[in-house]
Amino acid sequence: MIVAGGGYKHQTHTVLEKPTPLCNLYLELLHKHNIDLGSFGSSQKNMNLLNS
């Protein structure tokens, strides 16, 4: 998954150690855009991977 634009730092590349639901990333994107949802699809947690 490539996340571009939105003021994020694009110099990083992250490889997760174990399979992680993509919905976790979607939940984090929603939180970064001030949409406060407790969950999204099969999300388990906010991964704190997006830096702005």
mmCIF entry with sequence, helices, sheets and N, C-alpha, C, O atoms, coordinates in Angstrom:
data_MODEL
# 
_entry.id   MODEL 
# 
_entity.id                         1 
_entity.type                       polymer 
_entity.pdbx_number_of_molecules   1 
# 
_entity_poly.entity_id                      1 
_entity_poly.type                           'polypeptide(L)' 
_entity_poly.nstd_linkage                   no 
_entity_poly.nstd_monomer                   no 
_entity_poly.pdbx_seq_one_letter_code       MIVAGGGYKHQTHTVLEKPTPLCNLYLELLHKHNIDLGSFGSSQKNMNLLNS 
_entity_poly.pdbx_seq_one_letter_code_can   MIVAGGGYKHQTHTVLEKPTPLCNLYLELLHKHNIDLGSFGSSQKNMNLLNS 
_entity_poly.pdbx_strand_id                 A 
# 
loop_
_entity_poly_seq.entity_id 
_entity_poly_seq.num 
_entity_poly_seq.mon_id 
_entity_poly_seq.hetero 
1 1  MET n 
1 2  ILE n 
1 3  VAL n 
1 4  ALA n 
1 5  GLY n 
1 6  GLY n 
1 7  GLY n 
1 8  TYR n 
1 9  LYS n 
1 10 HIS n 
1 11 GLN n 
1 12 THR n 
1 13 HIS n 
1 14 THR n 
1 15 VAL n 
1 16 LEU n 
1 17 GLU n 
1 18 LYS n 
1 19 PRO n 
1 20 THR n 
1 21 PRO n 
1 22 LEU n 
1 23 CYS n 
1 24 ASN n 
1 25 LEU n 
1 26 TYR n 
1 27 LEU n 
1 28 GLU n 
1 29 LEU n 
1 30 LEU n 
1 31 HIS n 
1 32 LYS n 
1 33 HIS n 
1 34 ASN n 
1 35 ILE n 
1 36 ASP n 
1 37 LEU n 
1 38 GLY n 
1 39 SER n 
1 40 PHE n 
1 41 GLY n 
1 42 SER n 
1 43 SER n 
1 44 GLN n 
1 45 LYS n 
1 46 ASN n 
1 47 MET n 
1 48 ASN n 
1 49 LEU n 
1 50 LEU n 
1 51 ASN n 
1 52 SER n 
# 
_struct_asym.id          A 
_struct_asym.entity_id   1 
# 
_struct_conf.conf_type_id            HELX_P 
_struct_conf.id                      HELX_P1 
_struct_conf.pdbx_PDB_helix_id       AA1 
_struct_conf.beg_label_comp_id       LEU 
_struct_conf.beg_label_asym_id       A 
_struct_conf.beg_label_seq_id        22 
_struct_conf.pdbx_beg_PDB_ins_code   ? 
_struct_conf.end_label_comp_id       LYS 
_struct_conf.end_label_asym_id       A 
_struct_conf.end_label_seq_id        32 
_struct_conf.pdbx_end_PDB_ins_code   ? 
_struct_conf.beg_auth_comp_id        LEU 
_struct_conf.beg_auth_asym_id        A 
_struct_conf.beg_auth_seq_id         22 
_struct_conf.end_auth_comp_id        LYS 
_struct_conf.end_auth_asym_id        A 
_struct_conf.end_auth_seq_id         32 
_struct_conf.pdbx_PDB_helix_class    1 
_struct_conf.details                 ? 
_struct_conf.pdbx_PDB_helix_length   11 
# 
_struct_conf_type.id          HELX_P 
_struct_conf_type.criteria    ? 
_struct_conf_type.reference   ? 
# 
loop_
_atom_site.group_PDB 
_atom_site.id 
_atom_site.type_symbol 
_atom_site.label_atom_id 
_atom_site.label_alt_id 
_atom_site.label_comp_id 
_atom_site.label_asym_id 
_atom_site.label_entity_id 
_atom_site.label_seq_id 
_atom_site.pdbx_PDB_ins_code 
_atom_site.Cartn_x 
_atom_site.Cartn_y 
_atom_site.Cartn_z 
_atom_site.occupancy 
_atom_site.B_iso_or_equiv 
_atom_site.pdbx_formal_charge 
_atom_site.auth_seq_id 
_atom_site.auth_comp_id 
_atom_site.auth_asym_id 
_atom_site.auth_atom_id 
_atom_site.pdbx_PDB_model_num 
ATOM 1   N N  . MET A 1 1  ? 0.851   -1.152  0.000  1.00 0.00 ? 1  MET A N  1 
ATOM 2   C CA . MET A 1 1  ? 0.000   0.000   0.000  1.00 0.00 ? 1  MET A CA 1 
ATOM 3   C C  . MET A 1 1  ? 0.903   1.222   0.000  1.00 0.00 ? 1  MET A C  1 
ATOM 4   O O  . MET A 1 1  ? 1.838   1.294   0.797  1.00 0.00 ? 1  MET A O  1 
ATOM 5   N N  . ILE A 1 2  ? 0.646   2.173   -0.866 1.00 0.00 ? 2  ILE A N  1 
ATOM 6   C CA . ILE A 1 2  ? 1.372   3.432   -0.901 1.00 0.00 ? 2  ILE A CA 1 
ATOM 7   C C  . ILE A 1 2  ? 0.417   4.536   -0.476 1.00 0.00 ? 2  ILE A C  1 
ATOM 8   O O  . ILE A 1 2  ? -0.672  4.681   -1.030 1.00 0.00 ? 2  ILE A O  1 
ATOM 9   N N  . VAL A 1 3  ? 0.845   5.320   0.524  1.00 0.00 ? 3  VAL A N  1 
ATOM 10  C CA . VAL A 1 3  ? 0.070   6.477   0.980  1.00 0.00 ? 3  VAL A CA 1 
ATOM 11  C C  . VAL A 1 3  ? 0.861   7.710   0.590  1.00 0.00 ? 3  VAL A C  1 
ATOM 12  O O  . VAL A 1 3  ? 1.968   7.920   1.086  1.00 0.00 ? 3  VAL A O  1 
ATOM 13  N N  . ALA A 1 4  ? 0.308   8.526   -0.291 1.00 0.00 ? 4  ALA A N  1 
ATOM 14  C CA . ALA A 1 4  ? 1.009   9.714   -0.773 1.00 0.00 ? 4  ALA A CA 1 
ATOM 15  C C  . ALA A 1 4  ? 0.108   10.933  -0.631 1.00 0.00 ? 4  ALA A C  1 
ATOM 16  O O  . ALA A 1 4  ? -1.118  10.830  -0.654 1.00 0.00 ? 4  ALA A O  1 
ATOM 17  N N  . GLY A 1 5  ? 0.749   12.089  -0.485 1.00 0.00 ? 5  GLY A N  1 
ATOM 18  C CA . GLY A 1 5  ? -0.003  13.327  -0.340 1.00 0.00 ? 5  GLY A CA 1 
ATOM 19  C C  . GLY A 1 5  ? -0.447  13.536  1.088  1.00 0.00 ? 5  GLY A C  1 
ATOM 20  O O  . GLY A 1 5  ? -0.093  12.749  1.965  1.00 0.00 ? 5  GLY A O  1 
ATOM 21  N N  . GLY A 1 6  ? -1.205  14.566  1.335  1.00 0.00 ? 6  GLY A N  1 
ATOM 22  C CA . GLY A 1 6  ? -1.759  14.813  2.656  1.00 0.00 ? 6  GLY A CA 1 
ATOM 23  C C  . GLY A 1 6  ? -0.780  15.315  3.686  1.00 0.00 ? 6  GLY A C  1 
ATOM 24  O O  . GLY A 1 6  ? -1.107  15.356  4.872  1.00 0.00 ? 6  GLY A O  1 
ATOM 25  N N  . GLY A 1 7  ? 0.426   15.705  3.265  1.00 0.00 ? 7  GLY A N  1 
ATOM 26  C CA . GLY A 1 7  ? 1.402   16.227  4.203  1.00 0.00 ? 7  GLY A CA 1 
ATOM 27  C C  . GLY A 1 7  ? 2.154   15.161  4.983  1.00 0.00 ? 7  GLY A C  1 
ATOM 28  O O  . GLY A 1 7  ? 2.782   15.487  5.990  1.00 0.00 ? 7  GLY A O  1 
ATOM 29  N N  . TYR A 1 8  ? 2.116   13.902  4.562  1.00 0.00 ? 8  TYR A N  1 
ATOM 30  C CA . TYR A 1 8  ? 2.832   12.836  5.250  1.00 0.00 ? 8  TYR A CA 1 
ATOM 31  C C  . TYR A 1 8  ? 4.289   12.817  4.820  1.00 0.00 ? 8  TYR A C  1 
ATOM 32  O O  . TYR A 1 8  ? 4.621   13.238  3.712  1.00 0.00 ? 8  TYR A O  1 
ATOM 33  N N  . LYS A 1 9  ? 5.163   12.326  5.705  1.00 0.00 ? 9  LYS A N  1 
ATOM 34  C CA . LYS A 1 9  ? 6.577   12.175  5.365  1.00 0.00 ? 9  LYS A CA 1 
ATOM 35  C C  . LYS A 1 9  ? 6.712   10.948  4.467  1.00 0.00 ? 9  LYS A C  1 
ATOM 36  O O  . LYS A 1 9  ? 6.337   9.842   4.855  1.00 0.00 ? 9  LYS A O  1 
ATOM 37  N N  . HIS A 1 10 ? 7.241   11.149  3.282  1.00 0.00 ? 10 HIS A N  1 
ATOM 38  C CA . HIS A 1 10 ? 7.294   10.077  2.295  1.00 0.00 ? 10 HIS A CA 1 
ATOM 39  C C  . HIS A 1 10 ? 8.662   9.406   2.205  1.00 0.00 ? 10 HIS A C  1 
ATOM 40  O O  . HIS A 1 10 ? 8.875   8.584   1.314  1.00 0.00 ? 10 HIS A O  1 
ATOM 41  N N  . GLN A 1 11 ? 9.578   9.725   3.084  1.00 0.00 ? 11 GLN A N  1 
ATOM 42  C CA . GLN A 1 11 ? 10.922  9.169   3.005  1.00 0.00 ? 11 GLN A CA 1 
ATOM 43  C C  . GLN A 1 11 ? 11.039  7.814   3.699  1.00 0.00 ? 11 GLN A C  1 
ATOM 44  O O  . GLN A 1 11 ? 12.116  7.218   3.697  1.00 0.00 ? 11 GLN A O  1 
ATOM 45  N N  . THR A 1 12 ? 9.977   7.325   4.280  1.00 0.00 ? 12 THR A N  1 
ATOM 46  C CA . THR A 1 12 ? 10.075  6.084   5.036  1.00 0.00 ? 12 THR A CA 1 
ATOM 47  C C  . THR A 1 12 ? 9.432   4.918   4.293  1.00 0.00 ? 12 THR A C  1 
ATOM 48  O O  . THR A 1 12 ? 8.523   5.087   3.481  1.00 0.00 ? 12 THR A O  1 
ATOM 49  N N  . HIS A 1 13 ? 9.934   3.747   4.602  1.00 0.00 ? 13 HIS A N  1 
ATOM 50  C CA . HIS A 1 13 ? 9.400   2.490   4.072  1.00 0.00 ? 13 HIS A CA 1 
ATOM 51  C C  . HIS A 1 13 ? 9.245   1.579   5.282  1.00 0.00 ? 13 HIS A C  1 
ATOM 52  O O  . HIS A 1 13 ? 10.216  1.344   6.001  1.00 0.00 ? 13 HIS A O  1 
ATOM 53  N N  . THR A 1 14 ? 8.066   1.070   5.516  1.00 0.00 ? 14 THR A N  1 
ATOM 54  C CA . THR A 1 14 ? 7.810   0.240   6.690  1.00 0.00 ? 14 THR A CA 1 
ATOM 55  C C  . THR A 1 14 ? 7.362   -1.146  6.253  1.00 0.00 ? 14 THR A C  1 
ATOM 56  O O  . THR A 1 14 ? 6.454   -1.289  5.434  1.00 0.00 ? 14 THR A O  1 
ATOM 57  N N  . VAL A 1 15 ? 8.007   -2.158  6.806  1.00 0.00 ? 15 VAL A N  1 
ATOM 58  C CA . VAL A 1 15 ? 7.605   -3.542  6.582  1.00 0.00 ? 15 VAL A CA 1 
ATOM 59  C C  . VAL A 1 15 ? 7.131   -4.084  7.927  1.00 0.00 ? 15 VAL A C  1 
ATOM 60  O O  . VAL A 1 15 ? 7.881   -4.084  8.903  1.00 0.00 ? 15 VAL A O  1 
ATOM 61  N N  . LEU A 1 16 ? 5.901   -4.538  7.970  1.00 0.00 ? 16 LEU A N  1 
ATOM 62  C CA . LEU A 1 16 ? 5.342   -5.074  9.216  1.00 0.00 ? 16 LEU A CA 1 
ATOM 63  C C  . LEU A 1 16 ? 5.779   -6.521  9.393  1.00 0.00 ? 16 LEU A C  1 
ATOM 64  O O  . LEU A 1 16 ? 5.894   -7.267  8.421  1.00 0.00 ? 16 LEU A O  1 
ATOM 65  N N  . GLU A 1 17 ? 6.020   -6.911  10.639 1.00 0.00 ? 17 GLU A N  1 
ATOM 66  C CA . GLU A 1 17 ? 6.541   -8.247  10.924 1.00 0.00 ? 17 GLU A CA 1 
ATOM 67  C C  . GLU A 1 17 ? 5.507   -9.358  10.761 1.00 0.00 ? 17 GLU A C  1 
ATOM 68  O O  . GLU A 1 17 ? 5.855   -10.483 10.402 1.00 0.00 ? 17 GLU A O  1 
ATOM 69  N N  . LYS A 1 18 ? 4.255   -9.051  11.018 1.00 0.00 ? 18 LYS A N  1 
ATOM 70  C CA . LYS A 1 18 ? 3.232   -10.090 10.934 1.00 0.00 ? 18 LYS A CA 1 
ATOM 71  C C  . LYS A 1 18 ? 2.047   -9.568  10.126 1.00 0.00 ? 18 LYS A C  1 
ATOM 72  O O  . LYS A 1 18 ? 1.889   -8.358  9.970  1.00 0.00 ? 18 LYS A O  1 
ATOM 73  N N  . PRO A 1 19 ? 1.217   -10.473 9.613  1.00 0.00 ? 19 PRO A N  1 
ATOM 74  C CA . PRO A 1 19 ? 0.040   -10.018 8.862  1.00 0.00 ? 19 PRO A CA 1 
ATOM 75  C C  . PRO A 1 19 ? -0.830  -9.085  9.706  1.00 0.00 ? 19 PRO A C  1 
ATOM 76  O O  . PRO A 1 19 ? -1.122  -9.360  10.869 1.00 0.00 ? 19 PRO A O  1 
ATOM 77  N N  . THR A 1 20 ? -1.232  -7.985  9.092  1.00 0.00 ? 20 THR A N  1 
ATOM 78  C CA . THR A 1 20 ? -2.006  -6.956  9.782  1.00 0.00 ? 20 THR A CA 1 
ATOM 79  C C  . THR A 1 20 ? -3.180  -6.550  8.897  1.00 0.00 ? 20 THR A C  1 
ATOM 80  O O  . THR A 1 20 ? -3.002  -6.348  7.696  1.00 0.00 ? 20 THR A O  1 
ATOM 81  N N  . PRO A 1 21 ? -4.371  -6.428  9.468  1.00 0.00 ? 21 PRO A N  1 
ATOM 82  C CA . PRO A 1 21 ? -5.519  -6.012  8.650  1.00 0.00 ? 21 PRO A CA 1 
ATOM 83  C C  . PRO A 1 21 ? -5.280  -4.638  8.012  1.00 0.00 ? 21 PRO A C  1 
ATOM 84  O O  . PRO A 1 21 ? -4.846  -3.705  8.687  1.00 0.00 ? 21 PRO A O  1 
ATOM 85  N N  . LEU A 1 22 ? -5.560  -4.522  6.738  1.00 0.00 ? 22 LEU A N  1 
ATOM 86  C CA . LEU A 1 22 ? -5.421  -3.253  6.040  1.00 0.00 ? 22 LEU A CA 1 
ATOM 87  C C  . LEU A 1 22 ? -6.365  -2.214  6.625  1.00 0.00 ? 22 LEU A C  1 
ATOM 88  O O  . LEU A 1 22 ? -6.112  -1.014  6.525  1.00 0.00 ? 22 LEU A O  1 
ATOM 89  N N  . CYS A 1 23 ? -7.437  -2.666  7.227  1.00 0.00 ? 23 CYS A N  1 
ATOM 90  C CA . CYS A 1 23 ? -8.387  -1.745  7.864  1.00 0.00 ? 23 CYS A CA 1 
ATOM 91  C C  . CYS A 1 23 ? -7.732  -0.938  8.987  1.00 0.00 ? 23 CYS A C  1 
ATOM 92  O O  . CYS A 1 23 ? -8.211  0.147   9.315  1.00 0.00 ? 23 CYS A O  1 
ATOM 93  N N  . ASN A 1 24 ? -6.641  -1.449  9.585  1.00 0.00 ? 24 ASN A N  1 
ATOM 94  C CA . ASN A 1 24 ? -5.913  -0.673  10.592 1.00 0.00 ? 24 ASN A CA 1 
ATOM 95  C C  . ASN A 1 24 ? -5.364  0.610   9.973  1.00 0.00 ? 24 ASN A C  1 
ATOM 96  O O  . ASN A 1 24 ? -5.425  1.674   10.587 1.00 0.00 ? 24 ASN A O  1 
ATOM 97  N N  . LEU A 1 25 ? -4.829  0.509   8.761  1.00 0.00 ? 25 LEU A N  1 
ATOM 98  C CA . LEU A 1 25 ? -4.315  1.689   8.065  1.00 0.00 ? 25 LEU A CA 1 
ATOM 99  C C  . LEU A 1 25 ? -5.452  2.643   7.720  1.00 0.00 ? 25 LEU A C  1 
ATOM 100 O O  . LEU A 1 25 ? -5.313  3.857   7.874  1.00 0.00 ? 25 LEU A O  1 
ATOM 101 N N  . TYR A 1 26 ? -6.560  2.108   7.259  1.00 0.00 ? 26 TYR A N  1 
ATOM 102 C CA . TYR A 1 26 ? -7.708  2.958   6.936  1.00 0.00 ? 26 TYR A CA 1 
ATOM 103 C C  . TYR A 1 26 ? -8.207  3.694   8.177  1.00 0.00 ? 26 TYR A C  1 
ATOM 104 O O  . TYR A 1 26 ? -8.561  4.870   8.097  1.00 0.00 ? 26 TYR A O  1 
ATOM 105 N N  . LEU A 1 27 ? -8.238  3.013   9.321  1.00 0.00 ? 27 LEU A N  1 
ATOM 106 C CA . LEU A 1 27 ? -8.656  3.653   10.564 1.00 0.00 ? 27 LEU A CA 1 
ATOM 107 C C  . LEU A 1 27 ? -7.702  4.786   10.928 1.00 0.00 ? 27 LEU A C  1 
ATOM 108 O O  . LEU A 1 27 ? -8.136  5.857   11.351 1.00 0.00 ? 27 LEU A O  1 
ATOM 109 N N  . GLU A 1 28 ? -6.402  4.548   10.761 1.00 0.00 ? 28 GLU A N  1 
ATOM 110 C CA . GLU A 1 28 ? -5.423  5.592   11.055 1.00 0.00 ? 28 GLU A CA 1 
ATOM 111 C C  . GLU A 1 28 ? -5.583  6.784   10.118 1.00 0.00 ? 28 GLU A C  1 
ATOM 112 O O  . GLU A 1 28 ? -5.463  7.928   10.554 1.00 0.00 ? 28 GLU A O  1 
ATOM 113 N N  . LEU A 1 29 ? -5.851  6.534   8.845  1.00 0.00 ? 29 LEU A N  1 
ATOM 114 C CA . LEU A 1 29 ? -6.093  7.631   7.899  1.00 0.00 ? 29 LEU A CA 1 
ATOM 115 C C  . LEU A 1 29 ? -7.307  8.452   8.325  1.00 0.00 ? 29 LEU A C  1 
ATOM 116 O O  . LEU A 1 29 ? -7.277  9.681   8.258  1.00 0.00 ? 29 LEU A O  1 
ATOM 117 N N  . LEU A 1 30 ? -8.361  7.790   8.757  1.00 0.00 ? 30 LEU A N  1 
ATOM 118 C CA . LEU A 1 30 ? -9.544  8.503   9.236  1.00 0.00 ? 30 LEU A CA 1 
ATOM 119 C C  . LEU A 1 30 ? -9.210  9.363   10.448 1.00 0.00 ? 30 LEU A C  1 
ATOM 120 O O  . LEU A 1 30 ? -9.642  10.513  10.531 1.00 0.00 ? 30 LEU A O  1 
ATOM 121 N N  . HIS A 1 31 ? -8.444  8.814   11.389 1.00 0.00 ? 31 HIS A N  1 
ATOM 122 C CA . HIS A 1 31 ? -8.061  9.573   12.581 1.00 0.00 ? 31 HIS A CA 1 
ATOM 123 C C  . HIS A 1 31 ? -7.206  10.778  12.222 1.00 0.00 ? 31 HIS A C  1 
ATOM 124 O O  . HIS A 1 31 ? -7.369  11.843  12.817 1.00 0.00 ? 31 HIS A O  1 
ATOM 125 N N  . LYS A 1 32 ? -6.293  10.634  11.257 1.00 0.00 ? 32 LYS A N  1 
ATOM 126 C CA . LYS A 1 32 ? -5.430  11.744  10.845 1.00 0.00 ? 32 LYS A CA 1 
ATOM 127 C C  . LYS A 1 32 ? -6.223  12.881  10.207 1.00 0.00 ? 32 LYS A C  1 
ATOM 128 O O  . LYS A 1 32 ? -5.769  14.025  10.177 1.00 0.00 ? 32 LYS A O  1 
ATOM 129 N N  . HIS A 1 33 ? -7.404  12.559  9.701  1.00 0.00 ? 33 HIS A N  1 
ATOM 130 C CA . HIS A 1 33 ? -8.260  13.572  9.078  1.00 0.00 ? 33 HIS A CA 1 
ATOM 131 C C  . HIS A 1 33 ? -9.431  13.933  9.984  1.00 0.00 ? 33 HIS A C  1 
ATOM 132 O O  . HIS A 1 33 ? -10.493 14.347  9.519  1.00 0.00 ? 33 HIS A O  1 
ATOM 133 N N  . ASN A 1 34 ? -9.212  13.767  11.295 1.00 0.00 ? 34 ASN A N  1 
ATOM 134 C CA . ASN A 1 34 ? -10.155 14.175  12.340 1.00 0.00 ? 34 ASN A CA 1 
ATOM 135 C C  . ASN A 1 34 ? -11.530 13.519  12.236 1.00 0.00 ? 34 ASN A C  1 
ATOM 136 O O  . ASN A 1 34 ? -12.544 14.134  12.569 1.00 0.00 ? 34 ASN A O  1 
ATOM 137 N N  . ILE A 1 35 ? -11.560 12.285  11.781 1.00 0.00 ? 35 ILE A N  1 
ATOM 138 C CA . ILE A 1 35 ? -12.793 11.502  11.782 1.00 0.00 ? 35 ILE A CA 1 
ATOM 139 C C  . ILE A 1 35 ? -12.603 10.430  12.846 1.00 0.00 ? 35 ILE A C  1 
ATOM 140 O O  . ILE A 1 35 ? -11.883 9.454   12.636 1.00 0.00 ? 35 ILE A O  1 
ATOM 141 N N  . ASP A 1 36 ? -13.251 10.620  13.984 1.00 0.00 ? 36 ASP A N  1 
ATOM 142 C CA . ASP A 1 36 ? -13.007 9.775   15.145 1.00 0.00 ? 36 ASP A CA 1 
ATOM 143 C C  . ASP A 1 36 ? -13.979 8.606   15.179 1.00 0.00 ? 36 ASP A C  1 
ATOM 144 O O  . ASP A 1 36 ? -15.104 8.723   15.667 1.00 0.00 ? 36 ASP A O  1 
ATOM 145 N N  . LEU A 1 37 ? -13.520 7.473   14.649 1.00 0.00 ? 37 LEU A N  1 
ATOM 146 C CA . LEU A 1 37 ? -14.293 6.236   14.710 1.00 0.00 ? 37 LEU A CA 1 
ATOM 147 C C  . LEU A 1 37 ? -13.564 5.260   15.613 1.00 0.00 ? 37 LEU A C  1 
ATOM 148 O O  . LEU A 1 37 ? -12.333 5.235   15.629 1.00 0.00 ? 37 LEU A O  1 
ATOM 149 N N  . GLY A 1 38 ? -14.285 4.473   16.348 1.00 0.00 ? 38 GLY A N  1 
ATOM 150 C CA . GLY A 1 38 ? -13.666 3.482   17.214 1.00 0.00 ? 38 GLY A CA 1 
ATOM 151 C C  . GLY A 1 38 ? -13.102 2.307   16.447 1.00 0.00 ? 38 GLY A C  1 
ATOM 152 O O  . GLY A 1 38 ? -12.122 1.694   16.871 1.00 0.00 ? 38 GLY A O  1 
ATOM 153 N N  . SER A 1 39 ? -13.723 1.987   15.307 1.00 0.00 ? 39 SER A N  1 
ATOM 154 C CA . SER A 1 39 ? -13.251 0.873   14.496 1.00 0.00 ? 39 SER A CA 1 
ATOM 155 C C  . SER A 1 39 ? -13.667 1.102   13.047 1.00 0.00 ? 39 SER A C  1 
ATOM 156 O O  . SER A 1 39 ? -14.534 1.924   12.753 1.00 0.00 ? 39 SER A O  1 
ATOM 157 N N  . PHE A 1 40 ? -13.031 0.359   12.153 1.00 0.00 ? 40 PHE A N  1 
ATOM 158 C CA . PHE A 1 40 ? -13.374 0.408   10.741 1.00 0.00 ? 40 PHE A CA 1 
ATOM 159 C C  . PHE A 1 40 ? -13.179 -0.998  10.194 1.00 0.00 ? 40 PHE A C  1 
ATOM 160 O O  . PHE A 1 40 ? -12.059 -1.509  10.180 1.00 0.00 ? 40 PHE A O  1 
ATOM 161 N N  . GLY A 1 41 ? -14.238 -1.613  9.752  1.00 0.00 ? 41 GLY A N  1 
ATOM 162 C CA . GLY A 1 41 ? -14.147 -2.975  9.233  1.00 0.00 ? 41 GLY A CA 1 
ATOM 163 C C  . GLY A 1 41 ? -13.582 -3.917  10.272 1.00 0.00 ? 41 GLY A C  1 
ATOM 164 O O  . GLY A 1 41 ? -14.106 -4.013  11.382 1.00 0.00 ? 41 GLY A O  1 
ATOM 165 N N  . SER A 1 42 ? -12.505 -4.617  9.916  1.00 0.00 ? 42 SER A N  1 
ATOM 166 C CA . SER A 1 42 ? -11.873 -5.577  10.833 1.00 0.00 ? 42 SER A CA 1 
ATOM 167 C C  . SER A 1 42 ? -10.688 -4.962  11.580 1.00 0.00 ? 42 SER A C  1 
ATOM 168 O O  . SER A 1 42 ? -9.814  -5.684  12.058 1.00 0.00 ? 42 SER A O  1 
ATOM 169 N N  . SER A 1 43 ? -10.658 -3.632  11.680 1.00 0.00 ? 43 SER A N  1 
ATOM 170 C CA . SER A 1 43 ? -9.526  -2.974  12.337 1.00 0.00 ? 43 SER A CA 1 
ATOM 171 C C  . SER A 1 43 ? -9.401  -3.412  13.787 1.00 0.00 ? 43 SER A C  1 
ATOM 172 O O  . SER A 1 43 ? -10.394 -3.688  14.461 1.00 0.00 ? 43 SER A O  1 
ATOM 173 N N  . GLN A 1 44 ? -8.166  -3.469  14.248 1.00 0.00 ? 44 GLN A N  1 
ATOM 174 C CA . GLN A 1 44 ? -7.892  -3.858  15.615 1.00 0.00 ? 44 GLN A CA 1 
ATOM 175 C C  . GLN A 1 44 ? -7.331  -2.698  16.424 1.00 0.00 ? 44 GLN A C  1 
ATOM 176 O O  . GLN A 1 44 ? -7.604  -2.586  17.619 1.00 0.00 ? 44 GLN A O  1 
ATOM 177 N N  . LYS A 1 45 ? -6.549  -1.833  15.782 1.00 0.00 ? 45 LYS A N  1 
ATOM 178 C CA . LYS A 1 45 ? -5.947  -0.703  16.489 1.00 0.00 ? 45 LYS A CA 1 
ATOM 179 C C  . LYS A 1 45 ? -5.345  0.274   15.492 1.00 0.00 ? 45 LYS A C  1 
ATOM 180 O O  . LYS A 1 45 ? -5.149  -0.051  14.321 1.00 0.00 ? 45 LYS A O  1 
ATOM 181 N N  . ASN A 1 46 ? -5.058  1.470   15.975 1.00 0.00 ? 46 ASN A N  1 
ATOM 182 C CA . ASN A 1 46 ? -4.341  2.471   15.212 1.00 0.00 ? 46 ASN A CA 1 
ATOM 183 C C  . ASN A 1 46 ? -2.865  2.110   15.274 1.00 0.00 ? 46 ASN A C  1 
ATOM 184 O O  . ASN A 1 46 ? -2.327  1.946   16.369 1.00 0.00 ? 46 ASN A O  1 
ATOM 185 N N  . MET A 1 47 ? -2.189  1.981   14.127 1.00 0.00 ? 47 MET A N  1 
ATOM 186 C CA . MET A 1 47 ? -0.810  1.509   14.095 1.00 0.00 ? 47 MET A CA 1 
ATOM 187 C C  . MET A 1 47 ? 0.221   2.616   14.291 1.00 0.00 ? 47 MET A C  1 
ATOM 188 O O  . MET A 1 47 ? 1.402   2.324   14.477 1.00 0.00 ? 47 MET A O  1 
ATOM 189 N N  . ASN A 1 48 ? -0.196  3.873   14.255 1.00 0.00 ? 48 ASN A N  1 
ATOM 190 C CA . ASN A 1 48 ? 0.716   5.011   14.399 1.00 0.00 ? 48 ASN A CA 1 
ATOM 191 C C  . ASN A 1 48 ? 1.891   4.958   13.426 1.00 0.00 ? 48 ASN A C  1 
ATOM 192 O O  . ASN A 1 48 ? 3.036   5.193   13.814 1.00 0.00 ? 48 ASN A O  1 
ATOM 193 N N  . LEU A 1 49 ? 1.606   4.652   12.171 1.00 0.00 ? 49 LEU A N  1 
ATOM 194 C CA . LEU A 1 49 ? 2.643   4.589   11.153 1.00 0.00 ? 49 LEU A CA 1 
ATOM 195 C C  . LEU A 1 49 ? 2.731   5.851   10.305 1.00 0.00 ? 49 LEU A C  1 
ATOM 196 O O  . LEU A 1 49 ? 3.762   6.109   9.683  1.00 0.00 ? 49 LEU A O  1 
ATOM 197 N N  . LEU A 1 50 ? 1.669   6.631   10.274 1.00 0.00 ? 50 LEU A N  1 
ATOM 198 C CA . LEU A 1 50 ? 1.645   7.816   9.418  1.00 0.00 ? 50 LEU A CA 1 
ATOM 199 C C  . LEU A 1 50 ? 2.170   9.015   10.190 1.00 0.00 ? 50 LEU A C  1 
ATOM 200 O O  . LEU A 1 50 ? 1.589   9.412   11.199 1.00 0.00 ? 50 LEU A O  1 
ATOM 201 N N  . ASN A 1 51 ? 3.244   9.578   9.726  1.00 0.00 ? 51 ASN A N  1 
ATOM 202 C CA . ASN A 1 51 ? 3.812   10.780  10.320 1.00 0.00 ? 51 ASN A CA 1 
ATOM 203 C C  . ASN A 1 51 ? 3.511   11.962  9.435  1.00 0.00 ? 51 ASN A C  1 
ATOM 204 O O  . ASN A 1 51 ? 3.584   11.866  8.209  1.00 0.00 ? 51 ASN A O  1 
ATOM 205 N N  . SER A 1 52 ? 3.176   13.068  10.048 1.00 0.00 ? 52 SER A N  1 
ATOM 206 C CA . SER A 1 52 ? 2.911   14.271  9.246  1.00 0.00 ? 52 SER A CA 1 
ATOM 207 C C  . SER A 1 52 ? 3.810   15.394  9.694  1.00 0.00 ? 52 SER A C  1 
ATOM 208 O O  . SER A 1 52 ? 3.744   16.494  9.144  1.00 0.00 ? 52 SER A O  1 
# 
